[in-house]
Amino acid sequence: MAAAFSSQFRLSITNALRDQLAEELKKLTPAPLTRANLAKLSQQAVEEKLKSRSGVYQLYQQIPGDGELKLVYVGKADKPLPSRLGNHLKKISGRRDISIDDIFFKCLYVAEDFSAVSPEKLLIKLYRQDGQIPWNANGFGNKDPGRNRDRTVLKANHFDVLYPVDLDRTITGLSTAERPLGEVLKELKDAAPFNFRFQDRAAIYKSTLVTWPSSTLTMDEALRFLAPYLPADWQIVAFMGYVIMYRDKRVEYPSGFRYYRGSDVLDRDPELKAPGKVAEDGEEEDEEANQLDEHSDPDTLGLDAEVA
């Protein structure tokens, strides 16, 4: 039993950092997630001569009808904040059942020497206590996991299931000049409102000449147009969160919902499994595919398709 004149003190630097971060974020006003605002964010770093461009951020979704902003996600960017937020802007812009006009953000540039304490995980634990940030447990922050994860079965509450890619989204500015297939694929990848990953190096990329029928197409129209140019053992597959094109002998994937095979287009119901248990840090404990990949280079988001 402790004497009346003594006690024990436990210093928690991480809790102090968490509370300070939360307080500073609370002072900020959410801004629409737009290219113009991200440009201002980049300019701020230049004007203030910041040595570190990394930081933490919050995403808010405006609730239809009442205008309330709901905190849905907390993240960290080891690379420049505007680049990471720009990835989210593109991701949300190409989805069904959600509008980028309803997404707002706040952010803080954070000195590099704080990165080791994972400031975003401190904030996640804080906000989870109030039942906030649902997107931190549904795979929203994932980047394209690559070819080895195309066979993953998604959970029913995964972000890609709730807000699948919108194949009816219009893309503009396509060149109607005749070019090798590889150049056309690169143009489509750059223009697509979501990730389009295709097989690395193939002879048909140089030998096959293609001319877009129009400078403006929907993603579905573009994929229907390209599929007949592919050999019989190739296909284009639309997953819930991205699109791939591979010579895979036309296998079917658990999360594939539309297959482009020559002139045929086949729709399938994706396989789903039940949500997992959410851990204290906001991640699903048994969902390997839901690991946040905040440390990857945002400039290489799902781009394993090198044109030979």
Steps between C-alpha positions, in 0.01 A plus 500: 500500500643837396588747774301826522804697393580296182334369186584387150512711187494354149605731220318430171661695221286321240176602672622858518580496129162344421311762695699786345443369149127459566478851645682657204279314252193613692597864438494450121201539269431211259555594133361328189737236363577668167809540279491875567520452876778243467694750288464755782626237743810445286557874477484528878790255533704706254423835661572377851814314382397182674774239520244222533198465273361207697211524743162380622157570359130443556229433243138601556188394310207738480176328598233556232208708616629658821845612383675345802866407450582152629862410579559182299876456470831593661824445311868579480713593200873432514523647152358849426154551649352642176607190307340258746181705519501518119496121488189500717339765280551285190386185677172649624434683171478172310249326727129428499268601786734773628583852379833678536295817551404361843859438616694754708839491669724650768871439533815584692856494376693302765877509556685192379634409845145420616439239228643218712218530755229447233293813573210375288465189716482717810216696340327184379489362854359831627225535240404131510391554860220724370394261224644720224729439197320193353722510190804413711365148535365433151801511270462857374869581545621197305700548186497248218650189667628368167455182305541262795185637667259498207344181638411658836140457617377835633289547808147635476593829669811563289520847343519349150178306561314798644627733225606295195673651198272686259550359151252754363729788597594709195864556405600775259802618305579168334713529188333363186832454317600145411762370744641176642279331757756563774473876458121483501502297822732750667267783399198317638680426827582868543145609417312237698333619823627184676796267471540310171778241524612294202756233423862607500654480151324318217573474128149618410569837662723589204359287219132594543391843374193662655296816438247617758157542334445826690689740726229454764392157626373340817739252662261220404500611136879523498540150644243353259692661214841366609404142589460372138861603426628251758597135431254227597669420834494863621221686680418826673344464845324769701543442874308688766792741543706492178535352151764257368601368157705178486574188303354274770315239292177676594474378856232646726586700813306518830466880484455531123157627399542562124711311247590628154592204277527587134160632397330336801428684824403284799368622836557299819401540865818538707567271796479665841574400858387636836677799662777419747562617854633857520813549709579804715705666226202491265620212282322171454702244693452214256501698174844495340364688200390789720849600611562872450786556259578859588874443456489414131595755241173661379657563162514125436137432584426169329721569201671171425421532129813595317449536127771315308 
